[in-house]
Structure formats: C-alpha cells, structure tokens
Amino acid sequence: MKTDEFKRSNLHMQNDCRNIVKELMIKIEPNRIYRGNEFQDSQIDHRKRVLKELKHRHDSILNSIKDIKLIFDTLDDFSDTSKWDAYVSKIDSYCEEAFRINFRESLLIMNKALKGDGRNDPDPLFNVTVNLEDHNMIFMPTLTSLSELVANLSKEFLRIISNFPRIRDIHCSNAKTTSKMASLAEILGQDIELGEIQINMSKEMQKINKTLEVPLGNWDLYRDIWEIDKDEFIVKLRKENPPCADIDADILRYNEVANKVDYAYDFMEQCRENLSVEPETLDTLGVILKTLDDTNLKKIQLEESFVNIEEQFVILDKCEMDYSEQLIQRRANIASDWNKFRHKETFKNGLLADADEWRKKLAELLSTISKSGPTGLMAPAKALKILDGFYESLESLKEMEKRIRKGLTIFKVELGASKDIPVIERELETFKSIWLLFLDLLVADMEDQSNTIYKKISKYVRENKDQNWQFLESIKIRLERFRKTLPLIMDLKNKAMRLRHWDQYAEVLGEVSTAASKELAIEKNIANIDKQWENLEIDLLPYKDKGHFKIRSLDDATQTLEDNQVQLTTMKASRFVKPFEQLVEGWVKRLTKIGEIMDALLL
C-alpha cells in the first residue's frame, strides 16, 4: 500500500514538471501585429496567468513530497536521513530542469518571431507609426522602447521564477547543505545557453533597426519638401525674386517621375529574368542568392516610392504637362501590375506552406498506422477494410504531392522526396499480405496452404519482431494447433468414407471417451490420496516431564491407510491404469512403508 502511494506521488510530481514546461512565459498570437503598448499589456496579462498556474504546480510538488515524507516517517530504519536528502535533491533537480526548459522555450519563441524559422522571413510583429512633427520623424512606439522591451524579457521571466523557492531549502534535513544552494532565478540568470539566446534576440533587434533605416532614407530625397516650411519658402522666394527660368527648372525636375515609373517596370522585368535562371554550379547559385537578397531590398524601397510618384504626377497635372501614351498606360496600371508581381511570390509561399502541411500529414498517417493498424485479433475482412482506408489516405496525399510539385516546378523549386511514403507503403503491404493469407482458404489444399502460410508467418514474425504485433504471434500459435489437427481433418474428409466407416469412428470414439472417463476417475483418486496424506495430522502428548512425546492415537491414520490401499488395489486391477502405473506403484510402496512405521510406533 505504501509503495503504491509512493509511486502515485512520484507520477503526480512528474506530471507537474511536464506542466511547468508547457506553461510558457510568453504568448505571441499568430498573424497578429501589435500596435502601441498592446504587446507589453498582453504579455503582462499572460505572465500573471502563468505565474498563478506555475504556483499551483509548484505547490502540488511540495504537497507530494510532504505525503512521501509521511510514508518515510513510518519506516523503522529512517534514522539515516542521507537517503531522504538525496531523494529531495533529485526532485529539486527535476524541478530546476523544468523551469530551465520553460525559460529557454519562452526565449526561443520570441527569437523565432524576430528572426524567422530560417527558411521563411518572420511575420510582421510590431506596428511602428512614423509621424512628422516639427519637421522631425517621430516613431510610435520608439525603436529604443521596443529594443528595451525585448531585452527585458529575460528579467521578467526571472522575476516570475524568483517566486519559487528551492525544494531542497524546504524539505532537506541537512541545513548546511541547502544553505549553499543558489536560487532558481540566480542559476538560470547565469545559464550560458539562455544568455546566448538573449544576445541573439538583441542582435536581431539591431538588424531590424538598421533595416528600417533603408526605406526611411528615401524620405531624405524629399527633405526639401517636408522639412522646409511652405510659407517661409514663398517669402524667401519673393525676397530673392529668381528669374522665371530658374522656377521653370524647379518645376521640370518633377519630370523625372517618368523615369521612376519606367524604373519600376524595368525592375519587375529584370527580376523575372534574373530569378528564373536555374543554377547549374555552386558559384551560379551564390550569385542568384545574392541577387535575390538585393531584389528583396530594392522591392521594399520601390514599393515605398509609389505614393511619392503619384503625388508628383498630381503636381505635373496642375502644370498641364503632356505625357506619352506608354507613360499614361503605365501610370494607370502600375498598382495592378505590381500586385500581380507580388501575387506570384504569395502563391509560391502558399505552395511552400502546403508542402510543410503535406509532410506533417504523412507523419501523422505513419503514426496512425503504427498505433491503430489492424494488429489486434479480428476477422480478415475487417482488417482489409481498415487497410483500404489507409490506402485511400495515402493516395490522397500522393495527389497532393503531385499538385505541389507541379506548382513549385514553375518557380524552379524542387520538392524533396518524402522518406515516410516508402515506410507507409511497406507497412501497408506487410499488413495486407498477412491478412490476405486467410481470406480464401480451400479445404482441398489446406495441408499445402497451411505449410506455406506457416512459413510466411514465421518469416513475418522474424522480420517484425521489434514491432510487438500481438496478432502475428497469435496467428502463429493458432496455425501450430491447426497443423496438429490437420491429419485428422484430412482423414475425416476422405471421399471414400461411408456410413459404416462413420459407425466405426463412432465406436472408436466411444471407447476412447469411456477410457478417458475411467482414466479421469483414477487421476482424481490419486490426487485425493495425495491431498489426504499431505494434510493428515497425528496427535502427540507430552510423556511425563522428561521432554518426550507419545502418540495419542493412530486410528484415523490407520483407517486412511486401509482405505487407500484398497483403492490402489482396485486401480491396479483396472485396464485403464496404464497411464498412471508409475504413480500407483509409487503410492503402493509408500503406503506399505507407512504401515510398517506405524506398526513399529505402536509396539
């Protein structure tokens, strides 16, 4: 009972440690862009909830240790507390590791949100508004505050963990040992791996800040527009009174907008040409990858300039400027053409996401087959029906693979072959081959079929001995039993058998049945003799005061001896005693010896 309570408490503590790992101290909602202080507020609310849950789990561990301590206190040999301290230290280390994993995974979630998964760019996380106030660009929220927010995540996590004392400090009997232990927050705060993750997060924030400087630099081209006050500029212009030629030259500068429109179209065409070339060597691949990075950077800059282009066109329209037909058409279509250009990239990303989902579904199908495949005892038809469902799922995933592969081919992207499909096909074929063995059995060929099937089953058992499939071993055992009865079945199926032969079988079976009944009676009588002598008691009395004993009476033993000797004599005379001859002879000799001993005792 105490052992069960001890095991149950240990299981509860293991479950509590697992839940501590799962209750991460950060939560980033998918596809959400945080504005203003939304991120900070949502994380504060989340950390409050997590702190409450972690306290519940930590208190549960402490209560479990108290229950186990009560069990230890009831033991007689609990004077040596070193084993108890070692046990508490072990639980304390488990708890420390659970908090460390939670800390690490929480940091990695933020790191992934900033850096991405290494294959795709990270999704937008913070919405930063850029406003022009008093001729200065103001960020809301500021980049510095965002960097500090990310940098302080570790401190916030450690503040939560600091609420939990070391289990050794509470339950260890040796105070000197526990006094030397640092707190959980101190140990995790000095962890090298966690520190490296925090450093990587800070570096990613620095990269983001530098990346923002590139599109913001485009505004410097128009600094003379947004930085100089319009009224002051007009007053200055009146004072200087420049010639009309200079004013006309300033206006004509806006004609450069046509070049910007042409540049946008040239950029899209150049991207199609450069990125549609399939790399044949590593050097070529390096050049194309660099081109891709440059293209992504220029794409952001170009996209930001579209608003400025239209504003400049408005100014030119006021001056009644004449445009070429091509420029008019490009001005009208630049937004839609750019969206088409971007749509191809979106479609490609969608295909890559489908590819990830395809791999995930294959892994789930393989896991389902391993866990829920037809490995139990069931009819072959039912097993084959289950396999048909698995085959349909596999074919559906193969069709999905063809569609994704065809789409990615357009973008010169190769979809790697799945390692799970051959494994799934091999397991399904193994299941199908085994169950088909018993779907159609011909009685005329049962002997040959049973031998063939037995060889195949033995082969399957050897090849899949690590799978621990119960149905294979069960089929093999049933086949062995069937092969033993097969000769009788084949004799009974003989076409030459007539009614007289069945009568002979009935007569033989009757004799065998009668012999079996008689032999069973003899077997029971022998067992009864065993039981009688095993439990026979003989009364003894003290003989005077000399420390000796004498037998009070042997009447019961004598009566039992005589009855058993009569039974054994009857058994020896029976023609059905042959299977038990040695047992009967043995008891005859033993009873004779017992009788001689009893006679000697009575003298």
N, C-alpha and C positions, 0 to 999 in steps of 0.2 A: 504493500500500500504506500509506504513512504517512498519507495523507488518510483512508483507511478507519479506521485506528487512532484518529486524532484525533476523527472523528465518533462512533466507538463509545464512546470515553471520555466525550465530551460527553453522549451519551444515557444512560450509566450515572450521571453526575452529576445529570442532570435527574430520573431515576428515584429517586435517593437523596433529592433535595429533596422530591419528592412524598411519599415515605415518611416524611420528617421531619414534614411537615404532618399526615399521617394518625395518627402516634403521639401522640395527645393525652395530656397530663399529668394527666388526671383521668378517673375512670371511675365513673359512677353507674348502678347496676343498676336496670332498670325495675321498678316496683311493689315495690321493697324499702324497708322502713322500718328505718333504722339505730338500734340501741339502744346505750346506753353509749358505749364507745370504738370501736364497730365501724366507723364511718365513717373515723375517723382511721387505724385499723390497716389497713383495706382500701386507703386511699389511699397509705399508706407502702409497702405491698407493690407496688401498681401503679406508683408512681413509680420503685421500684427496677428493675422490669422495663423501664419506658420508658427510663430512663437507659442501661441496657445496650443497648437497640435503637438509641437515638439515637447512642451512641458508635460502634456498628457502622456506621451510615450516614455519620457524620461522617468516620470513618477511611477509609471507602470513597471519599469525595470527595477526601480528601488523597492517597490512593494513585493515583486517576485523574489528579490534577494532576501527580504525580510522573512517571507514564507519559507525559503530554503534554510535560513538561519535557525528557524524554529525546529526544522527537521534535524539539523545538525546538533542542536542543543539536547535533543532526546537521546543521542548516542552516548554509550558508556565511555568510549575512548576518544572523547572530544577535548581532552585536556591539551593536546598539541594543536595550537591554532595556526601553525605554519601552512597546513594544507588548506585551511579556510582562507587565509590571506592570499595564497596562490590562486585559488578559485576566483576570489573577488578581483584580483589583478587581471585575470583572464577576461572576465566580463567587462572590466573597465577598458581594456584594450579594444574589445569588440565595439564598445560604445564610442570610443575615440575614433576608430576607423570609420564608423557610420557617419559621424559628424564631418570627418575629413572628406569622404566621398561626396557628401551633400554640398560642402563648401566648393569642392572642385567642379562638380557638375553645374552648380549655380553660376560660377565664373565662366565656364565654357559656353553656357547659353548666351551670355552677354557677348563673349568673344566671337561666337558664331554670328550673332546679329550684326556685329560691326564688320567682320571680315568675310563672311560667307562660308560656304561649305568647301571651298577650294576648287569647285568646278563651275559654280554659277556666282554671279555678283550678288552681294547681300541685298535684301529688300530694303526699301526706304524705312527708316525708323523714327527720325525726328523731323518735324516740320519747322524750318527756320525761316522766318519772315525778314526780308531786307527792306527797310524803310529809309527814306531820305528826309532827314531832319536837320535843319540849319546847315544845309549843304554838306552834311556828313551821312555816310551809310551806317545805319544802326541795325544790328541783328537782334531779333527777339525769338527765342532766348539767345543770350550771347554764347559764342563758341566756348568762351572760358568757363561759363557756368556748366555747360554740357560736359566739358572735359573733367571738371571737378566732380560732377555728378557720377561719372563713370569711375573716376579714380577713388571715390569714397565708398564704392560698393563693398570693397573688402572690409572697411571699417564697420559698415552697417551689419555685415554678416557676422563679424567678430563680436559686435555688440549683442547680437542675439545669442551667440554661443556662450558668451560670458555669463548668461543666466543659469548655466548648468554646471553644478559642482562635480568634481571627480568622484566616482563611485568609491574609489579607494579611500578618499578622505572621510567618507561616511561610514563604511562598513568594515574597513580593515582594523584588526585588533591591535596592530603594531603602529602606534602613533608616530614613532621615529621614522618609519619607512614612508608613511603617507605625507609627512611634512616636507619631504624633499621633492614631491611631485609638482610640476608646474601645472597651471590650469589649462583647460582645453583651448581657451582663447589664446593663451601665450604660446602653446605648442603650434597651433595652426597658423598663428601670426608669423612664426619663424620658418614655416614649411617652404622649402626651396621651390618645389613644383608649383605651389599656389602663387608664390611670388613671381615666378616667370610668367604665369598666365596673366597676372595683373599688369606686368610690364608690357606684354604683347597688346593688351587692351589699350594702354596709354599710347603705344606706338600707332595703333590703328586710328585713334582719335587724332593724332598729329597728322597722319596721312590724309584723313578726311578734311582737316582744316586746310592743308596745302592744296587739296583738290578743289576746294571751294574758291581758292584764290584765282584759279584759272578762268572760270566763267565770269567772275566778278571783275577781272581785268578788262573784259570787253567794255565795261562802262567807262573806263578811262579814255576810250576813244571819243566819248561824247561828253567829256568832263566840261568842255567849254559851253555845253548846253545846260547841263543840270547844276553846274557849280556857280556859274555867273548869273547874277540876278538880271532878269529881263529889263526892268525899269532902269537900273543903273547902266546897263549896256546901251539902251536907247539914248539916255542922257549923254553918255560918253561919246556915242556916235554923232550926236548933234554938235557937241563941242569940237570934235575932230573934223567934222564935215568932210569925209573922204570923197574922192571922185566917184562918179557912177560906175566907172569900170571896175573899181575895187568891190563895190557892193554886188555888181553882177557876177564877179568871180566867186564871191562867197556863196551866192545862190547856186551857181553852176557846180559847186562842189557836191551838191546833192545828186547830180547826175551819176555819181559813182555808184548809186544804188542799183543801177542796171547791171554793173559788174558783179555786185553781190548776189543778185538773182542768178546770173549766169554761173557764178561760182558754186551756188547750191546745186544746180543741175549737173555741173561738171563733177562735183564731189560724189553725187549718187552714182553716176555712170562709172567713175573711176573705182568706186568701192565694188561694184558688180564685177568689173574686170579683174581687179587685184585679188579678190577673195574667192573667186570661182576657179582659180587655178589649183589643181591637185598637186600637193608637194611630192616630189619623187626622191629627194635626198634630205638628209638632216639639215644641211645648210639652207635648202629651199624652205623647209618647214620653219626654221628660225626666222627667216626673212618675212614669211607670211604671218607668223605670230606677232612680230614687231609691227607689221602693217596693221594687223587687227587692233592692237593696243592704240596705235596712233589714230586709227579711224574712230574708235570709240571716244577718244578725247576730242577730236575735231567735231564729231557729231554733236556733242554737248554744246560746244562753242557756237556751232552753226545754228542749232535749234534756238538758242537764246537770242540770236540776232534777227529772227523773223519779225518780231514785234517792231524793232527799230526800222527794218526795211519798209514796212507798211506805213509807219509814221513819216518816213522820208518821202514816200510816194504821195502822201496827203499834201505835204508842202509843195512838191512839184506840181500836183494837180492845181493848187492855188495859183501857181505861176503859169498855168496853161501850157505845160511842156508837151511836146509831141513824142510818142513812143513808137517803136517798131511793132509790127503785128506779133512777132515772136515774143517780144518782151511783154506785150499785153496779155498774151495767152499764158505765158509762164507766171506772170503776176497773179492771174486768176486761179491757176492750178497748183501753185507751189505748196499750199497747205495739204491738198488731197494727195499730190504726188509724194510728199514727204510721209504722209500716213501710210501709203502703200509700201514705201521703202521700210518703214518701221514695222509694218504688219508681217513682213517676211521674217523678221527677227523674232517677233512674237510667236509666229507659227512654229519656228524652229525650237524655241524654248518650250512650247507646248508639247512637241514631239519628244524632247528630252525628258520632260516630266512624265509623259506616257511610258517611256522606256523604263524609268525608275519604278513606276507602278506595275509594269509587266513583270519585272524581276521580283518585285515584292509578292505578287500573286503566285508566281511559280514557286517561291519559297514556302508560301502558305499551303499550296497544294501538296507539295512534298511532305510537309509536316502533317497535314491532314491524313495523307495516305499512310504514313508511319504510325499515326495514333489511332485512326479509325478504319484502317483497311480490314478486309474480311479475313481476320486471323483467328476468329473465335469458332466455336462449333455451330455450324449452320448447314442448311441444305445447299448443294452446289448451285441450284438455280438462283437462290437469293444472293449468294456470293457473287455470281456473274452479273447480276443486276446492279449490285453496288459498284463493281468494276466498270460497267458501262457508264455510270455517272462520272467516274473519274476520267474515263477516256473522253467523254464529251467536254469536260472542263479543260483537259489538255489540248484538244483540238481547237477550242475557243481561244486559248492562249497562243496557239500556233498561228491562228488567223490574225490575232492582234500583233504578233511579231512581224508577219508579212506586211501589214499596213504600216507599222512604224518604220520598218527597214526601207520600204519603198519611199516614204516621206523623207527620211533622213538622207537617202541617196541624192535627192535634189540638192541638198546643201553640202554634198561631198562628205558626209559624216557616216562613219561605219558603225553599225550596231554589233557589238561583240556577241559571240555565240554564248548561249546560256549553258552552264555546267549542270543545271538542275534537270533539264529536259531529258538527257540520256539516262540519268538516275531514275527519274519518274517512269520512263518507258521500260527500263529494265525491271523495276519492281512490279509494274502492272503486268508485264509479260510473265514474270515468275508466278504471280498470283493466278493469272489466267491459265497457265499451263498446268498448275497443280489442280485447280478446281475442274478443268475440263477432263481430267483423267477419270472422274467419277460421274460425268454427266450421262454417258451412254455406255452401259456395260452389257455385253452379250454373254448369256449363260454358257453357250457352247464354247466360247473362247475364254471362259473365266480363269482357267488354270494358267494359260499363257499370259492373259492380261494381268492377273494378279502378280505373276513373277516380274513382268515388265514394269508394272506400276510400283511394285516394291523396290525395284532397283532405282527408279526415278525418284521416289520419295526419299530413299536413303541418300541419294545424291543431293537433293534439295536440303535435307537435314544437315549434311556436311557443309554445304555452301552457305547456309543461312544460320549457322549455329550461334552467331552473335546477335541475331535478331530476337531470339527468345520468343518465337512464334509458337503458341500453345497448340494451334490446330495441326501443325506438321507432326509433332510428336504423338498427338492423339491419333492421327491417321495412321502413322506407322504401327502403333500398338494394335489398333483395330485390324490392320492388314495382317499382322502376325497371327492374331487369333483366327482370322478368316482362313488363312492358309492352312492352319491346323485342322479345321473342319472341312476344308475343300474336298479331300478324298472321299469322305462320307457323302457329301453333296453329289459328287460325280457318280458314285455308286448308286445312289438313290435315283438319279436321273437317267439311268441306263434304260434305253428303249426296249430292251429285251425283258424287262420286268413285267410279270403278270400278277394276277390276284393271288395265286398260290405262293408266289415269292414274297408278296407283302405279308401273307399269313405267316410265312417262316420268319420274316423280320419281326412280326408282332410276337411270335413265340419266343424268339431270342431276346427281344427287348423285355418281355415279361419275365424271363428267367433272370436277366441282368437286374431288372428292377427289384425282384424278390431278393436276389443276393445282396443288393445294395441295402435293402431294409434290414436284413439279418446282420450284415456287417456293421450297420449303424448301431444296432442294439448291442452288439459285442463291444463296439467302440465306447458307447455310453457306459456300459457296465465297468469296463476297465477304468474309465475316467472317474466313476463313482468310487471304485476301490482306492484309487489314488487320493481322492478327497477325504475318504474316511480315515485312512491311516495318517494323512497329513494333519488332521485336526483331532486325533484321538488323544484323550487326556487320561493319565493314571494318577490316582490319589496316593500321596505319601504322607506318613505320620512320623513325628519325632519318636525315636526309640530311646526311652528312659531319658537321662540327661547326659548322655555320652556324646552327643553331637552327631548321631547317626539317624537314618530314616529307615522306615519299613513300609512295604506296600500294604495299603489298607485292603484293596480288593482288586482282582483281575477278572471279575465276572463279565463286565462289558467288553473288555479286550478279547476274552475267550470266546464270547458269543460272536463278535465281529469276525474273529479268525475262522471259526467254523463256517459261518455263512459265506465268507469269501472263498474258502476252499471248495465248498460245494459249487459255487458259481464258476470257479475256474475249471473244475472237473467237467461241468456241463459245456463250457466253451470249448474245451479240448476235444470233446466228443462231436462238436458241430463241424460240418464240412465247409462252413463259411469262415472258419477261424484262420485260414491260411495267411491273410494279410497281417494278422496280429500274433502269429505264432511266437515270435521272439518276446513280445510284451507279456503274453500269457505265461510262457515258460519262466520268464524272469520273476513274475509275481508268485508263481508256484514255489520257486526256490526261496524267495524272500519270506513267504508265509511259513514255510517249513522251518526256516531258521528262527523266525519269531516264536513259533510254537516250542522249539527246543529251549530257547532262552526263558520263556515263561515257565516251563516245567522246572528249569533249574532254579528259578527265583522262588518257586513255591515249596521247594524241598526244605 
